[in-house]
Amino acid sequence: MFGICNLAIVPVRAEASDRSEIVTQLLFGEHIEILERHNQWARIRIQYDDYEGWVDSKQYQEITKEQFDLLSKESIILNADLIDYISAPNNLLLPIPLGASLSFLNNSEINTSNFDFEGTKTSGIKPKSALIKTAFMYLNAPYLWGGKTPFGIDCSGFTQMVYKLNGYKIHRDASQQALEGDPLSFIEECEAGDLAFFDNEEGNITHVGIIMENNYIIHASGKVRIDRLDHTGIYNPELNKHTHKLRVIKKII
């Protein structure tokens, strides 16, 4: 069984319950494999990053395996504005966030609601220099565990979406992203767009941010914000202290 998200933002939960924590989100147009069903809930795997969790079965549209496979081969086309809307012949206006997927709209067998989009799209691989410009679109977005949009986002959702909007695929969680790319020995070796990872007292990777020029970093902590980066970690000038301990810097692209 397979499906596609036909709503703006759908919570993906750790367990089959409305009270369970949100581990990630499905954005409009993302397609999924349905692994099992339990009452009103479906355990799904997101095609883009293989992330698994539970969604309400009323919050996606079923598609065939052939349609799933076709979408998986299509070039990724995304909404490039903070928020825009999808329209339909019945005068329906559906708001969609930055990074929503639009690849299925030209397929009438999947786009059974005759959705139409006239906004700004983005697709393909952009220069690495474009990453910071995209990151600034999320500036001041509130921190939300499991979030992937300008209305709420977590640290690794932020890095994944910035990379995705520029044509680069990375995993969903910080600990997974830390396994990608090539490590750099010194901050002086890094370029704008590289990723910095931070660990906790147990040595587990718990945070990630995007390195900017001149030893600054943009990351999601309370909100998407810009702080200083040094060999110790992230220094928050408002708190006058380091808030995250640097573990490794990775050149992903």
Secondary structure, DSSP 8 states (H G I E B T S, - for coil): -EEE--SSEEEEESSSSTTS-EEEEEETT-EEEEEEEETTEEEEEETTT--EEEEEGGGSEEE-HHHHHHHHHS--EEE-SSEEEEE-TTS-EEEEETT-B-GGGG-TTT-TT--B--S-EEES---TTHHHHHHHTTTT-BB-TT-EETTEE-HHHHHHHHHHHTT----SSHHHHTTSSEEESSGGG--TT-EEEEE-TTS-EEEEEEE-TTSEEEEESSBEEEEEE-SSEEEETTTTEEEEEEEEEEE--
